[in-house]
């Protein structure tokens, strides 16, 4: 094989490698690995009243994915004191779901910061 043919083959290989690298890296830049890239979408919260207080539903479109009749992370069956507190807590859970925090547990410190009385 002549040196000219070898040079053409090497050039074709380099061009093919450059094109493959371009497509590989351009597709990687479109994939977001940041917060929220793997989370749920189209979430909303609804509060519901119980005999002992309030709870919340988290819906994705029209499907309930979480039903929380009691205070999360608190032993027992104590409900939220108000609709507003139930919805504030549901908002925190939705934030966690949208930002791929799994499981979207609620800590006692977070309940404190939301003004939820759990004692």
BAFI-3210 file (N, C-alpha, C; in Angstrom, 3 decimals, decimal comma, padded with zeros to 6 digits):
// residues 119
n [1|2|3|4|5|6|7|8|9|10|11|12|13|14|15|16|17|18|19|20|21|22|23|24|25|26|27|28|29|30|31|32|33|34|35|36|37|38|39|40|41|42|43|44|45|46|47|48|49|50|51|52|53|54|55|56|57|58|59|60|61|62|63|64|65|66|67|68|69|70|71|72|73|74|75|76|77|78|79|80|81|82|83|84|85|86|87|88|89|90|91|92|93|94|95|96|97|98|99|100|101|102|103|104|105|106|107|108|109|110|111|112|113|114|115|116|117|118|119]
n.u [000,847|000,559|002,149|000,550|-002,074|-002,130|-001,990|-004,458|-006,256|-005,633|-006,365|-009,143|-009,905|-009,254|-011,040|-013,482|-013,275|-013,238|-015,806|-017,416|-016,633|-017,539|-020,381|-020,814|-019,964|-021,573|-024,152|-023,931|-023,738|-026,312|-027,676|-028,854|-027,393|-027,918|-029,698|-033,055|-033,140|-033,944|-036,324|-039,875|-042,658|-045,312|-046,704|-049,009|-050,569|-053,134|-055,220|-056,910|-059,643|-059,846|-061,321|-059,710|-058,080|-056,020|-054,833|-052,770|-052,716|-050,541|-050,466|-049,781|-050,380|-053,465|-053,310|-053,004|-050,031|-048,924|-050,425|-050,994|-052,154|-051,395|-048,993|-045,877|-043,027|-043,424|-044,146|-047,211|-050,650|-051,185|-052,682|-052,353|-052,737|-053,954|-055,247|-053,499|-050,952|-050,728|-050,644|-048,297|-046,367|-046,769|-045,926|-043,164|-042,512|-043,193|-041,283|-038,969|-039,460|-039,492|-036,875|-035,471|-035,003|-034,903|-035,780|-038,548|-038,439|-039,599|-038,139|-038,011|-036,883|-037,429|-040,222|-040,442|-039,374|-041,351|-043,356|-044,971|-046,640|-045,682|-045,626]
n.v [-001,161|002,191|005,159|007,344|006,297|005,220|007,594|008,741|006,904|007,188|009,861|009,722|008,081|009,773|011,908|010,545|009,811|012,375|013,320|011,426|011,970|014,607|014,302|012,670|014,303|016,570|015,586|014,808|017,256|018,171|016,669|017,004|016,855|018,054|019,383|018,405|017,161|014,532|014,423|014,359|015,603|017,989|018,149|018,538|019,757|018,802|019,531|017,693|017,254|015,683|013,840|014,395|016,494|017,786|016,496|015,668|015,288|014,337|014,891|013,626|014,904|013,698|011,599|010,268|010,187|010,289|009,905|011,518|011,269|011,793|013,469|013,614|011,607|011,546|009,645|007,886|009,028|011,696|014,493|017,318|020,629|022,622|023,506|025,079|024,487|021,809|022,061|023,601|021,791|019,776|021,198|021,333|018,615|018,235|019,932|018,468|016,101|017,102|017,811|015,503|014,251|011,490|009,068|011,360|012,357|013,990|015,838|016,288|018,743|020,141|020,187|021,812|024,213|024,840|025,517|023,629|022,014|019,293|018,006]
n.w [000,000|-000,836|000,457|000,207|000,172|002,767|004,234|003,528|004,645|007,383|007,718|007,210|009,352|011,513|011,050|011,336|014,032|015,207|014,507|015,859|018,523|018,737|018,552|020,792|023,001|022,625|023,069|025,726|027,055|026,943|028,768|031,929|035,038|037,348|040,274|040,344|037,891|037,748|038,974|039,920|037,980|037,349|039,819|042,525|045,519|047,774|050,470|053,007|055,234|058,382|061,101|063,263|062,511|059,907|056,763|053,898|050,315|047,701|044,386|041,145|038,210|037,934|039,643|042,828|044,579|047,043|050,137|053,036|056,002|058,589|060,773|059,213|059,962|062,668|065,469|065,965|065,554|065,005|063,507|061,195|062,495|061,041|057,794|056,348|057,464|056,752|053,965|053,658|054,509|052,632|050,411|050,895|050,625|047,952|046,782|047,405|045,958|043,330|043,098|043,134|045,630|047,357|049,741|050,127|052,874|055,855|058,338|061,951|062,517|060,178|060,314|062,588|061,495|059,716|061,365|062,508|065,079|066,766|069,147]
ca.u [000,000|001,394|002,075|-000,596|-003,261|-002,063|-002,337|-005,904|-006,926|-005,418|-007,178|-010,546|-010,077|-009,245|-012,303|-014,536|-013,119|-013,643|-017,273|-017,966|-016,400|-018,436|-021,735|-020,804|-019,890|-022,702|-025,295|-023,703|-023,986|-027,755|-028,195|-028,627|-027,203|-028,128|-030,914|-034,304|-033,092|-034,574|-037,489|-041,231|-043,193|-046,766|-047,175|-049,786|-051,000|-054,502|-055,443|-058,211|-059,954|-060,161|-061,966|-058,711|-057,260|-055,834|-053,802|-052,582|-052,444|-049,682|-050,953|-049,067|-051,524|-054,670|-053,065|-052,403|-048,816|-048,705|-051,530|-050,391|-053,191|-050,785|-047,730|-044,789|-041,849|-043,815|-044,882|-048,596|-051,643|-051,533|-052,866|-051,997|-053,712|-054,655|-055,088|-052,304|-049,754|-050,685|-050,206|-046,885|-045,565|-046,881|-045,061|-041,787|-042,384|-043,180|-039,958|-038,010|-039,725|-039,081|-035,417|-034,926|-034,622|-035,650|-037,199|-038,780|-038,811|-039,672|-037,533|-038,603|-036,356|-038,189|-041,555|-040,252|-039,175|-042,624|-044,289|-045,866|-046,534|-045,766|-045,502]
ca.v [000,000|003,379|006,077|008,238|005,558|005,165|008,929|008,930|006,071|007,842|011,071|009,294|007,624|010,954|012,628|009,732|009,952|013,733|013,389|010,634|012,719|015,762|013,869|012,170|015,393|017,487|014,960|014,823|018,590|018,380|015,903|017,731|016,039|018,920|019,180|018,446|016,509|013,221|014,518|014,284|016,812|018,172|017,791|019,530|019,301|019,075|019,218|017,095|017,329|014,445|014,120|014,866|017,563|017,864|015,733|016,147|014,400|014,857|014,324|013,843|015,075|013,406|010,384|010,474|009,390|010,264|010,300|011,698|011,692|012,106|014,213|012,734|011,518|011,626|008,439|008,090|009,376|013,108|015,182|018,736|021,474|023,488|023,250|025,804|023,732|020,609|022,451|024,013|020,570|019,151|021,971|020,881|017,284|018,438|020,473|017,367|015,206|017,767|017,924|014,142|013,855|010,274|009,345|012,761|012,371|015,278|015,693|017,097|020,101|020,763|020,484|023,014|025,397|025,133|025,948|022,518|021,536|017,840|017,457]
ca.w [000,000|-000,961|001,599|-000,028|000,619|004,225|004,735|003,335|005,644|008,678|007,703|007,335|010,742|012,386|010,839|011,948|015,479|015,574|014,402|016,963|019,757|018,719|018,903|022,166|023,957|022,474|023,730|027,176|027,591|027,024|029,898|033,173|036,228|038,492|041,035|039,594|036,595|037,817|039,841|039,401|037,368|037,409|041,151|043,260|046,837|048,216|051,880|053,313|056,652|059,088|062,390|064,226|061,956|058,457|056,085|052,522|049,183|046,642|043,131|039,898|037,329|038,725|040,414|044,150|044,776|048,492|051,010|054,351|056,936|059,881|060,694|058,761|060,815|064,065|065,850|066,359|064,535|065,133|062,229|061,170|063,178|060,097|056,371|055,900|057,846|055,912|052,617|053,724|054,578|051,309|049,517|051,120|050,034|046,495|046,445|047,449|044,829|042,086|043,080|043,206|046,980|047,633|049,915|050,510|054,292|056,546|059,660|063,014|062,355|059,096|060,854|063,418|060,652|059,077|062,392|062,833|066,451|066,711|070,503]
c.u [000,900|001,193|000,910|-001,885|-003,301|-002,468|-003,844|-006,680|-006,803|-006,281|-008,662|-010,824|-010,119|-010,545|-013,449|-014,474|-013,591|-015,160|-017,918|-017,795|-017,323|-019,841|-021,815|-020,838|-021,035|-023,954|-025,136|-024,007|-025,473|-028,378|-027,831|-028,487|-027,420|-029,413|-032,140|-034,292|-033,808|-035,880|-038,813|-041,640|-044,702|-047,351|-048,007|-050,238|-052,453|-054,592|-056,808|-058,393|-060,331|-060,865|-060,998|-057,838|-057,200|-054,726|-053,628|-052,393|-051,443|-050,085|-049,966|-050,127|-052,784|-054,505|-052,396|-051,179|-048,433|-050,000|-050,965|-051,457|-052,641|-049,506|-046,610|-043,623|-042,146|-044,576|-046,320|-049,466|-052,110|-051,605|-052,390|-053,115|-054,521|-054,384|-053,791|-051,026|-049,616|-050,161|-048,760|-045,973|-045,600|-046,001|-043,596|-041,558|-042,353|-041,832|-038,929|-038,209|-039,260|-037,569|-034,731|-034,359|-035,506|-035,014|-037,393|-039,234|-038,790|-039,148|-038,272|-038,124|-037,113|-039,618|-041,492|-040,170|-040,450|-043,685|-045,290|-045,593|-046,728|-045,690|-046,838]
c.v [001,233|004,282|007,050|007,577|005,463|006,506|009,194|008,131|006,695|009,094|010,740|008,833|008,798|011,752|011,868|009,847|011,331|013,882|012,625|011,373|013,927|015,365|013,369|013,328|016,387|016,894|014,958|016,187|018,893|017,641|016,648|016,753|016,850|018,609|019,294|017,694|015,166|013,256|014,382|015,625|016,827|017,736|018,923|018,901|019,679|018,679|018,559|017,087|015,955|014,818|014,761|016,001|017,490|016,927|016,300|014,992|015,105|014,112|014,618|013,768|014,796|012,167|010,723|009,576|009,331|010,697|010,336|012,190|012,142|012,906|013,268|012,759|011,580|010,348|008,777|008,530|010,820|013,747|016,628|019,546|022,337|023,052|023,879|025,048|022,446|020,954|022,936|022,788|019,832|019,880|021,582|019,514|017,385|018,975|019,345|016,413|015,813|017,882|016,590|013,795|012,668|009,517|010,775|012,897|013,786|015,066|016,558|018,550|020,841|021,080|021,724|024,270|025,798|025,603|024,880|022,064|020,032|017,187|017,279]
c.w [000,000|000,246|001,448|000,464|002,149|004,830|004,616|004,385|007,028|008,773|007,886|008,771|011,711|012,260|011,499|013,477|015,940|015,530|015,556|018,290|019,835|019,144|020,338|023,162|023,812|023,109|025,238|027,759|027,696|028,190|031,167|034,321|037,483|039,218|040,140|038,289|036,591|038,595|039,126|038,814|037,539|038,746|041,736|044,559|047,064|049,679|052,021|054,828|057,178|060,385|063,374|063,700|060,443|057,992|054,686|051,556|048,286|045,383|042,009|038,822|038,167|039,599|041,735|044,280|046,249|049,167|052,416|055,328|058,291|059,679|060,271|059,749|062,298|064,416|066,262|065,198|064,677|063,746|062,327|061,821|062,220|058,663|055,863|056,244|057,032|054,521|052,600|053,740|053,246|050,298|049,655|050,472|048,508|046,043|046,401|046,275|043,512|041,961|043,370|044,575|047,345|048,781|050,401|051,968|054,851|057,959|060,681|062,921|061,252|059,541|061,743|062,554|059,926|060,075|062,795|064,277|066,428|068,098|071,140]
res [x|x|x|x|x|x|x|x|x|x|x|x|x|x|x|x|x|x|x|x|x|x|x|x|x|x|x|x|x|x|x|x|x|x|x|x|x|x|x|x|x|x|x|x|x|x|x|x|x|x|x|x|x|x|x|x|x|x|x|x|x|x|x|x|x|x|x|x|x|x|x|x|x|x|x|x|x|x|x|x|x|x|x|x|x|x|x|x|x|x|x|x|x|x|x|x|x|x|x|x|x|x|x|x|x|x|x|x|x|x|x|x|x|x|x|x|x|x|x]
***
